[in-house]
Structures are given as structure tokens and as C-alpha cells.
Amino acid sequence: MYVKIKIHLSLLILCFIFVSFSLFKNELTLGTVWFKINSNSLVGFQKIFERFLSLENFNNIIFFILNCNFFLLMSFLPILISFLIFIFFN
């Protein structure tokens, strides 16, 4: 029981760290991180969505996600892990 509480607290602290990083590094978006890692895959991903999924609203959603702050998106990961631990490991 105590280990589970420590894991939850450490994941929440990690989430707080990611959110605080997102306040200081506004220019680091998911699209720029992806572009710095491999720009060709980003262009290919865009071409796939333009060719097969020519829905205007869906493209706007994808571009909105790519323009979101990287650390803010990463802050949802510890919350999700904490939730899954809470649900599945009683």
C-alpha cells in the first residue's frame, strides 16, 4: 500500500515538473521536436493525412496537436500511468 502511494506521489511530482517546464519553454512544440528528430517522417505523415484523410476538421486537429507544447503533452503521461496503476493494481 505504501509503495503504491509513493509511486502516485512521484508521478504527480513528475507531472508538476513537466507542467513547470512547459511554462518556461513555450517554443518547444511537438511538431518542432518531431522535425528535429526526423523531418522526413513528419512530411510523410502530413502527406498521408492529406491524401487519405482529406477531412478539413481532422487536419486542423492534427495541426493543433502538433502545435501543442511538448512538455504539456508529456505531463498527461504520468497522470495516465498513475490512473492505470490505481485502477488495475489494487
N, C-alpha and C positions, 0 to 999 in steps of 0.2 A: 504494500500500500504506500509506503513512504517513497519507494523508488518511482512509482507512478506519479506522485505529486512532484518529485524533483524533476522528472522528465517534463511535465507540463510547465513548471516554472521556468526551466531552462529554455524551452521552446518559446514561451511568451517573451522572455528576455531577448532571444534571438529575433523575434518579430519586432520588438521595440527598437533594436539596433538597426534592422533593415528600414523601418519607417524613419528613424532619425537620419540615416544615410540618404534617404530619398529627399529629405528636406534640404540637405546641403548640396547634393549633386542632381540638379534639375535637368541638366542637359544630357544625362545618360539614359537613353530610352532603349526599349527592347530592339527596335529597328537598328539603332546605331551599334549595339552590341553584336547583333547578328551580322551586320555589314562588316564589322571589324574582324569577326571570326572567319566568315566565308561569304563574300559578296555574291558569288555566282549562284549559290543556293538561294539567296534572297531574291535574286532576279528570276530564277526558275520557279520559285514559289509564287511570285507575283504573276508570272505568265500562266501557270496552271490555273490560278483563280480567275484570271481574265478570260481564259479560253473555255474552261469547263463550267465555271460558275459565274456567268455573266450577270448576276443579280446586283443591282446597284447598291442596295442596302447592305448586302453581305460584304461587299468590298469596303464599304465605309466602316463596318465593324472591324474588319481585319486591319485597316489602316489606323483605326482608333487604338486597337491593342498594340500595334507596332509603335505608336507614338506615346504609349504609357511609360511611366518611369520604371526602369528595370528593378530598382530596389523595392519600389512599392508593390510590384507584381511578385517579387520574391518574398515579401512579407506574408503573403497568403499561404505559402507553403508550410511554414511551421504551425500556423493555425489549423490547416488541414490535417497535418500529421498528428497534432495534439487531439483533434476531434476524433480521428480514426483510432488512436490509442484509447481514448475514453470510451468509445463505442464497442470495440472488439475485444479489448483486454480487460475484463472485469476481474 
